Amino acid sequence: MINNYFNSLAYKFNLRIVCVFLIFLSCQNLIFAQATDQGKAIIEKIQMKSGLCLVVGAKDPLLGASIAKNSSFYVQVVQSDIKLADQWGLSYATSEYREKIGVRNAIFESNSYGSDLFNLIVFEEQINFDKIKLEEIIRILVPNGFVFFKKAPKIY
């Protein structure tokens, strides 16, 4: 009798976990459905639809999602907060764009990347040119690549 009760309880518990997980997955896919047009506007402005894209300083996963959704870019979002990186990584991994977008849990450092790598770099946060040199950003950008700043750097 006790075994049946615990088996029944375990079944109900597992069923609840599955239901919660399925609800979570459906909510995560909403990120791409709600992806704003800011990525689409950038893609249209640069008139380039493929290559490698780096998004730095994102406060939410929408810009990276929008770029992945509206182009053939492979997008890497750099997020220094491990909890946000985990959440965004799971949402990206469960989306239809999972092969085109990912999250890297790190602080942006240009020396982590090879030369002539990215076609598009988008900075959502204002960067400190005391720590990051413009020459280093240009080094990781392919010739004729693009850099977008959401907020103009203080030196301009």
Buried (B, 14 or more C-beta within 10 A) or exposed (E): EEEEEEEEEEEEEEEEEEEEEEEEEEEBBEBBEEBEEBBBEBBEEBEBEEBBBBBBBBEEBBBBBBBBBBBEBBBBBBBEEEEBBEBBBBBBBBBEBEEBBBBBBEEBEBEEBEEEBBBBBBBBEEBEBEEBEEEBBBBBBBEEBBBBBBEEEEEE
